Amino acid sequence: MGARNKVAELLERASRLREAGRPAQAASMCRKALAADPASVDALCLLGTLLAGTGDLAGAETHLRRAHRLRPDSDVVMINLGTLARLKGDLRGGIEWYERALATGSGNPAVDANLGSAYLNAGRDADAEPHLRRHLAQHPGHFAALCLLGDALRGQQRLDEAAAQYRLALALEPGSIEARHALAACIGEAPESAPASYARQVFDTYAPSYDEHYGAALESNGPRAVREAVQARCAGRRDLRALDLGCGTGLAGAALRPLSARLVGVDVSPGMLAVARRKGLYDELVERDAMAYLAGAAEAFDLVVAQDVFPYLGALAQPLGAARRIAAPGALLVCTLESTQAGDWRLGAGLRYAHSRAHVERAATAAGWDVVAVEDFAFRKEASGWTAGWVVTLGA
């Protein structure tokens, strides 16, 4: 058997092993292929993507960069380098690679799919739309792309058009509670909370570039507002048992660590927790939905922080009651919410809930909390301008 045929056979076996969920064995086949032909771009590219999938980003970059040097005009290699950049938290770098792949003029629909997704992550909804439409023109039954196009249209406040895309997606996968939740926001329905699977899916996608996007694109003041509220009432403490509920990548954890004898972070997204773990701020990190954790927690806390958690919940009586159950005597709860002046709460087109001050105070009191402060602040920057918010401090 010639070297070329041997490499092709090894790569075919590697692809089958990858599809079977056996990445280590697939990587072994790729290495055998490279032993037979060190200049095989296909082997380098496949091995790079396999290593990236297992978290070996340095190894992935070594092989993908080598593939790019051997074949600098390959759109497939550029796509994989773009995806690697996003995994490393470099969203801008990912977009640049995808744009370079687009400039090759290959017509590969994967270029448009990845570029559309990356533009969405960057908050560039209008830029994402044409790429997703081009991808769907070639793959009209692609569920994920239909949802992403719905997201791009929803981000532009074109709610009827977005709803049409979510309906097409639901015709393909009627059981998708994430698509159903997005549709509800477009047509004015308001379930009491976002499904945990929705939060997990969204934040796993955002995890690598979340810190950059949350701080740079959204210019969120949430972490700062929480830090100031906590410092105002806990300055000088070093003995707090603190719970960072919905800790994400640990944006609030840096402020909590110096005050805490024990710091626990809880989040539904394993991708977000992986980033938080690398920061080394927490004594314990727990992968769990916030409400499920509150319902089952056995220890008491002196401080509970919920930074950007309650915007994914409607009625607040149950979560505030669950948090009160684990509050030690004299404990504080500090949280951020988006604000509305009408009604109790509403679900916006951004799939985030906004709450009225009256609802916050009523729910807190009913749950057994004392309302210490409800202060308004500019929460985060959206395409339509700054979103108004509350930073709320409650006492046990």
C-alpha positions as CSV (number, residue, x, y, z in Angstrom):
1,M,0.0,0.0,0.0
2,G,1.4,3.4,-1.0
3,A,2.0,6.1,1.7
4,R,-0.9,8.2,0.4
5,N,-3.4,5.4,0.6
6,K,-2.1,4.4,4.0
7,V,-2.7,8.0,5.3
8,A,-6.1,8.1,3.8
9,E,-7.1,4.8,5.4
10,L,-5.7,5.9,8.8
11,L,-7.6,9.2,8.6
12,E,-10.8,7.5,7.6
13,R,-10.4,5.3,10.7
14,A,-9.7,8.4,12.8
15,S,-12.9,10.0,11.6
16,R,-15.0,7.0,12.5
17,L,-13.4,6.8,15.9
18,R,-14.1,10.5,16.4
19,E,-17.8,10.1,15.4
20,A,-18.0,7.2,17.9
21,G,-16.8,9.4,20.7
22,R,-13.3,8.0,21.0
23,P,-11.1,11.0,20.6
24,A,-7.9,9.5,22.2
25,Q,-8.0,6.6,19.7
26,A,-8.8,8.9,16.9
27,A,-5.8,11.1,17.8
28,S,-3.6,7.9,17.8
29,M,-4.7,7.2,14.2
30,C,-3.8,10.8,13.2
31,R,-0.3,10.4,14.8
32,K,0.2,7.2,12.8
33,A,-0.9,9.0,9.7
34,L,1.7,11.8,10.4
35,A,4.4,9.2,11.0
36,A,3.7,8.0,7.5
37,D,3.4,11.5,6.0
38,P,4.6,14.4,8.3
39,A,3.3,16.9,5.7
40,S,-0.3,15.6,5.7
41,V,-2.4,18.8,6.2
42,D,-5.5,16.7,6.7
43,A,-3.9,14.7,9.5
44,L,-2.5,17.9,11.1
45,C,-5.9,19.6,10.9
46,L,-7.8,16.6,12.3
47,L,-5.3,16.1,15.1
48,G,-5.5,19.8,16.0
49,T,-9.3,19.7,16.3
50,L,-9.2,16.6,18.4
51,L,-6.6,18.1,20.8
52,A,-8.7,21.3,21.0
53,G,-11.7,19.2,21.9
54,T,-9.8,17.6,24.8
55,G,-8.6,20.9,26.1
56,D,-5.0,20.7,24.9
57,L,-5.1,24.1,23.2
58,A,-1.3,24.4,23.0
59,G,-1.0,21.1,21.2
60,A,-3.9,22.0,18.9
61,E,-2.3,25.3,18.0
62,T,1.1,23.6,17.2
63,H,-0.6,21.3,14.7
64,L,-3.0,23.8,13.2
65,R,-0.3,26.4,12.7
66,R,1.9,23.8,11.0
67,A,-1.0,22.9,8.7
68,H,-1.5,26.6,7.9
69,R,2.2,27.0,7.0
70,L,1.9,24.0,4.6
71,R,-1.3,25.1,3.1
72,P,-1.8,28.9,3.8
73,D,-4.8,29.1,1.4
74,S,-6.9,26.4,3.1
75,D,-10.2,27.7,4.4
76,V,-10.7,24.6,6.5
77,V,-7.4,25.2,8.4
78,M,-8.4,28.9,8.8
79,I,-11.8,27.9,10.2
80,N,-10.2,25.6,12.7
81,L,-7.7,28.3,13.7
82,G,-10.6,30.6,14.2
83,T,-12.4,28.1,16.4
84,L,-9.2,27.6,18.4
85,A,-8.9,31.3,19.0
86,R,-12.4,31.4,20.3
87,L,-11.7,28.5,22.7
88,K,-8.7,30.5,24.0
89,G,-11.0,33.5,24.7
90,D,-9.9,35.5,21.7
91,L,-13.1,36.3,19.9
92,R,-11.7,39.0,17.8
93,G,-8.9,36.7,16.7
94,G,-11.5,34.0,15.8
95,I,-13.4,36.5,13.7
96,E,-10.3,37.5,11.9
97,W,-9.5,33.9,10.9
98,Y,-13.1,33.3,9.7
99,E,-12.9,36.5,7.7
100,R,-9.7,35.3,6.1
101,A,-11.4,32.0,5.3
102,L,-14.3,34.0,3.7
103,A,-11.8,35.9,1.6
104,T,-10.6,32.7,-0.1
105,G,-13.9,32.6,-1.9
106,S,-14.3,28.9,-1.4
107,G,-18.0,29.1,-0.9
108,N,-17.7,26.7,2.1
109,P,-21.0,27.0,4.1
110,A,-19.0,26.3,7.3
111,V,-17.3,29.6,6.9
112,D,-20.6,31.5,7.0
113,A,-21.9,29.3,9.8
114,N,-18.9,30.0,12.0
115,L,-18.7,33.7,11.1
116,G,-22.4,34.2,11.8
117,S,-22.0,32.5,15.2
118,A,-18.9,34.6,16.1
119,Y,-20.6,37.8,15.1
120,L,-23.5,37.0,17.4
121,N,-21.1,36.3,20.3
122,A,-19.6,39.7,19.6
123,G,-23.1,41.4,19.7
124,R,-22.9,42.1,16.0
125,D,-26.4,40.8,15.1
126,A,-26.8,42.7,11.8
127,D,-23.4,41.4,10.6
128,A,-24.3,37.9,11.6
129,E,-27.6,37.8,9.6
130,P,-26.3,37.6,6.0
131,H,-23.8,34.8,6.8
132,L,-26.5,32.7,8.6
133,R,-28.8,33.2,5.7
134,R,-26.2,32.1,3.2
135,H,-25.5,29.0,5.3
136,L,-29.2,28.2,5.5
137,A,-29.6,28.6,1.7
138,Q,-27.4,25.6,1.4
139,H,-28.6,23.8,4.5
140,P,-32.2,24.9,5.0
141,G,-32.9,22.2,7.6
142,H,-30.0,23.1,10.0
143,F,-31.6,23.5,13.4
144,A,-28.8,25.4,15.1
145,A,-28.5,27.9,12.2
146,L,-32.2,28.5,12.2
147,C,-32.0,29.3,16.0
148,L,-29.0,31.5,15.4
149,L,-30.7,33.5,12.7
150,G,-33.7,33.9,15.0
151,D,-31.2,35.2,17.6
152,A,-29.7,37.7,15.1
153,L,-33.2,39.0,14.1
154,R,-34.3,39.1,17.7
155,G,-31.2,41.2,18.5
156,Q,-32.3,43.7,15.9
157,Q,-35.8,43.8,17.4
158,R,-37.3,42.2,14.3
159,L,-39.4,39.9,16.5
160,D,-42.0,38.6,13.9
161,E,-39.2,37.5,11.6
162,A,-37.3,36.0,14.5
163,A,-40.4,34.1,15.6
164,A,-40.7,32.6,12.1
165,Q,-37.2,31.2,12.4
166,Y,-37.8,29.7,15.8
167,R,-41.0,28.1,14.5
168,L,-39.1,26.5,11.6
169,A,-36.6,25.2,14.1
170,L,-39.3,23.8,16.4
171,A,-40.8,22.0,13.4
172,L,-37.5,20.1,13.2
173,E,-37.1,19.6,16.9
174,P,-40.4,20.1,18.7
175,G,-38.9,19.3,22.1
176,S,-36.4,22.1,22.1
177,I,-37.2,24.1,25.2
178,E,-34.5,26.7,24.3
179,A,-36.1,27.5,21.0
180,R,-39.6,27.6,22.6
181,H,-38.3,30.0,25.3
182,A,-36.9,32.3,22.6
183,L,-40.2,32.1,20.7
184,A,-42.1,33.0,23.8
185,A,-40.1,36.2,24.2
186,C,-40.8,37.2,20.6
187,I,-44.6,36.7,20.8
188,G,-45.0,38.3,24.2
189,E,-45.4,35.2,26.4
190,A,-43.5,35.1,29.7
191,P,-42.7,31.8,31.4
192,E,-41.7,32.2,35.0
193,S,-38.0,31.5,34.4
194,A,-35.6,30.5,31.7
195,P,-35.0,26.8,31.5
196,A,-31.7,25.7,33.1
197,S,-30.7,24.0,29.8
198,Y,-31.0,27.4,28.0
199,A,-28.6,29.0,30.5
200,R,-26.2,26.1,30.2
201,Q,-26.3,26.2,26.4
202,V,-25.8,29.9,26.2
203,F,-23.1,30.2,28.7
204,D,-21.1,27.2,27.6
205,T,-21.0,28.9,24.2
206,Y,-19.9,32.2,25.7
207,A,-17.5,30.8,28.3
208,P,-14.2,31.2,26.4
209,S,-14.8,34.9,25.4
210,Y,-17.2,35.8,28.2
211,D,-14.9,38.1,30.2
212,E,-14.0,40.0,27.1
213,H,-17.6,40.3,25.8
214,Y,-19.1,41.1,29.2
215,G,-16.6,43.8,30.0
216,A,-15.8,45.2,26.6
217,A,-18.9,44.8,24.4
218,L,-21.6,45.0,27.1
219,E,-19.5,47.3,29.4
220,S,-21.4,45.7,32.2
221,N,-21.3,47.5,35.5
222,G,-22.8,44.6,37.4
223,P,-19.5,43.3,38.9
224,R,-18.6,46.8,40.0
225,A,-22.0,47.4,41.6
226,V,-21.8,44.2,43.5
227,R,-18.3,44.9,44.6
228,E,-19.2,48.3,45.9
229,A,-22.3,47.1,47.7
230,V,-20.4,44.3,49.4
231,Q,-17.4,46.5,50.3
232,A,-19.7,49.1,51.8
233,R,-21.1,46.5,54.4
234,C,-18.3,43.9,54.7
235,A,-15.1,45.9,54.5
236,G,-12.5,44.5,56.8
237,R,-14.1,41.1,57.1
238,R,-12.0,38.0,56.4
239,D,-14.2,35.4,57.9
240,L,-17.2,35.3,55.6
241,R,-18.8,32.1,54.4
242,A,-19.7,33.4,50.9
243,L,-21.7,31.9,48.1
244,D,-21.3,33.2,44.6
245,L,-24.5,32.0,43.0
246,G,-24.3,31.8,39.2
247,C,-20.6,32.6,39.6
248,G,-19.9,32.2,35.8
249,T,-16.2,32.8,35.1
250,G,-15.6,34.3,38.5
251,L,-16.1,38.0,37.8
252,A,-17.5,38.6,41.3
253,G,-15.2,36.2,42.9
254,A,-12.2,38.5,42.9
255,A,-14.0,40.9,45.1
256,L,-15.3,38.2,47.4
257,R,-12.0,36.3,47.9
258,P,-10.3,38.7,50.3
259,L,-13.4,38.8,52.5
260,S,-14.0,35.1,52.7
261,A,-12.8,32.3,54.8
262,R,-14.8,30.0,52.5
263,L,-15.9,30.9,49.0
264,V,-18.3,28.6,47.1
265,G,-19.1,29.2,43.4
266,V,-22.2,27.6,41.8
267,D,-23.0,27.7,38.1
268,V,-25.0,25.6,35.6
269,S,-22.4,25.9,32.9
270,P,-19.4,23.6,32.9
271,G,-17.7,25.8,30.4
272,M,-18.0,28.8,32.7
273,L,-16.8,26.8,35.7
274,A,-13.7,25.7,33.7
275,V,-12.7,29.3,33.3
276,A,-13.5,30.1,36.9
277,R,-11.4,27.1,38.1
278,R,-8.3,28.4,36.3
279,K,-8.5,31.7,38.3
280,G,-8.1,29.8,41.6
281,L,-10.5,32.0,43.5
282,Y,-12.9,29.5,45.0
283,D,-12.6,26.9,47.7
284,E,-15.3,24.8,46.0
285,L,-17.0,25.0,42.6
286,V,-20.3,23.2,42.0
287,E,-21.9,22.5,38.6
288,R,-25.6,22.9,39.3
289,D,-28.6,25.0,38.5
290,A,-28.9,27.9,41.0
291,M,-32.4,26.9,42.2
292,A,-31.5,23.2,42.5
293,Y,-28.4,24.2,44.6
294,L,-30.4,26.5,46.9
295,A,-33.0,23.7,47.4
296,G,-30.5,21.2,48.5
297,A,-27.7,23.1,50.2
298,A,-26.8,21.9,53.7
299,E,-24.5,24.7,54.8
300,A,-25.3,28.3,55.9
301,F,-23.7,31.4,54.4
302,D,-22.9,34.9,55.7
303,L,-23.0,36.4,52.2
304,V,-24.9,35.3,49.1
305,V,-24.1,37.1,45.9
306,A,-26.2,36.7,42.7
307,Q,-24.5,38.8,40.0
308,D,-26.6,38.7,36.8
309,V,-28.5,35.6,37.9
310,F,-32.1,36.9,38.6
311,P,-32.4,38.4,35.1
312,Y,-33.0,34.8,34.0
313,L,-35.9,34.4,36.5
314,G,-39.3,36.0,36.5
315,A,-41.1,35.8,39.8
316,L,-38.6,36.3,42.7
317,A,-40.5,34.9,45.7
318,Q,-39.2,31.3,45.3
319,P,-35.5,32.1,44.7
320,L,-35.4,34.7,47.4
321,G,-37.1,32.3,49.8
322,A,-34.7,29.5,48.9
323,A,-31.7,31.9,49.5
324,R,-33.2,32.9,52.8
325,R,-33.2,29.3,53.9
326,I,-29.4,29.0,53.7
327,A,-28.7,32.5,55.2
328,A,-26.9,32.6,58.5
329,P,-28.1,35.1,61.2
330,G,-27.1,38.5,60.0
331,A,-26.3,37.4,56.5
332,L,-26.5,39.6,53.4
333,L,-27.8,38.9,49.9
334,V,-26.5,41.2,47.2
335,C,-27.9,40.8,43.6
336,T,-28.3,42.7,40.4
337,L,-31.4,42.9,38.3
338,E,-32.7,44.7,35.2
339,S,-35.4,47.2,36.1
340,T,-38.8,48.0,34.8
341,Q,-41.4,50.5,36.0
342,A,-44.4,48.5,34.8
343,G,-46.0,45.5,36.5
344,D,-44.0,43.0,38.5
345,W,-41.7,41.6,35.9
346,R,-41.5,41.1,32.1
347,L,-39.5,39.0,29.7
348,G,-37.6,41.1,27.1
349,A,-36.6,40.3,23.6
350,G,-33.1,39.7,24.9
351,L,-34.4,36.7,26.9
352,R,-33.8,38.5,30.1
353,Y,-36.3,39.4,32.8
354,A,-36.7,42.9,34.2
355,H,-38.3,43.5,37.6
356,S,-40.0,46.4,39.3
357,R,-38.8,47.8,42.6
358,A,-42.2,47.0,44.1
359,H,-42.0,43.3,43.2
360,V,-38.4,43.0,44.5
361,E,-39.3,44.6,47.9
362,R,-42.6,42.6,48.2
363,A,-40.9,39.3,47.3
364,A,-38.0,39.9,49.6
365,T,-40.2,40.8,52.6
366,A,-42.4,37.7,52.0
367,A,-39.3,35.6,52.0
368,G,-38.1,36.9,55.4
369,W,-35.5,39.4,54.2
370,D,-35.1,43.0,55.4
371,V,-34.7,45.4,52.4
372,V,-31.4,47.2,53.1
373,A,-31.1,49.0,49.8
374,V,-32.5,49.0,46.3
375,E,-30.3,51.3,44.2
376,D,-30.6,52.0,40.5
377,F,-27.6,51.9,38.2
378,A,-26.7,51.6,34.5
379,F,-26.4,47.8,34.1
380,R,-25.1,47.0,30.6
381,K,-24.8,48.5,27.2
382,E,-27.1,47.0,24.5
383,A,-27.5,48.0,20.9
384,S,-30.5,50.2,21.9
385,G,-28.6,51.9,24.7
386,W,-27.9,51.3,28.4
387,T,-30.1,48.9,30.3
388,A,-31.3,50.2,33.6
389,G,-30.8,48.0,36.6
390,W,-31.1,47.6,40.4
391,V,-28.4,46.5,42.8
392,V,-30.3,45.1,45.8
393,T,-29.0,44.4,49.3
394,L,-31.1,42.3,51.6
395,G,-30.4,41.4,55.2
396,A,-31.3,38.3,57.2
